[in-house]
Every structure is written in C-alpha cells, then in structure tokens.
Amino acid sequence: MSTTFIGAFPQAQVLTGRRWDCQCARCGSSLYWEQCGRCGGEGITAPGELFEEDPLWYDQEAYEACHQCDGEGSWPLCCSGYDWCLFNPLPGRIEIPSGTPEWFEV
C-alpha cells in the first residue's frame, strides 16, 4: 500500500526508515527547492546578527528563525513553471497552489 501526503514533509514518517520523494500536488510535475537567500538555507539568523541589531537585548550566541523562509531554509517550486501548472491541474486539484509538495513513498 502506497502512502501519500500533501503538504510539508511528514516528519513523523522519517523515523520509520521509509524513502520519500515528492512532486507538485497541483499538476504532478517535479519540484525543485529554492534555497533562502537571506539565511543560506540554514533556517536561522546568522550568529551575531541579532546582537548587532540590538546588543542590549540579545547575546552574541542568540538566533531566531529566518523571517524570509519562516525557518524552513528553502521552499518548493514547480519545474513546469507557474503558468503551465496554473492552467493544467490534475483532476480534483484546482484548489491546490502551485508548488505544493505531494510526498509519496518509494
């Protein structure tokens, strides 16, 4: 039985040792992951960045989630391009935004 999941990566499934791959849930095309330019894919602010902004409030070692990527480090984009994906949804998936990952077990 194949398991699929639409949305963010199902972290609870990582511990089971299963192998996962993903595709665009809207059109079925491949996805590529755009790395966040602000945090370099780390998902957090750089060491000392908060201290430089407000040294009275933050320590040198303090960090927080990147505001651009919400701590994710990257985000998925549909390889087919936004326009093609928008006008060619799979049956029943017209409401799903372009680039939404659909995870499946391989």
Helices and strands as residue ranges (DSSP letters): E 4-6, G 11-16, E 20-24, E 31-35, H 49-53, E 74-78, H 82-87, E 101-105
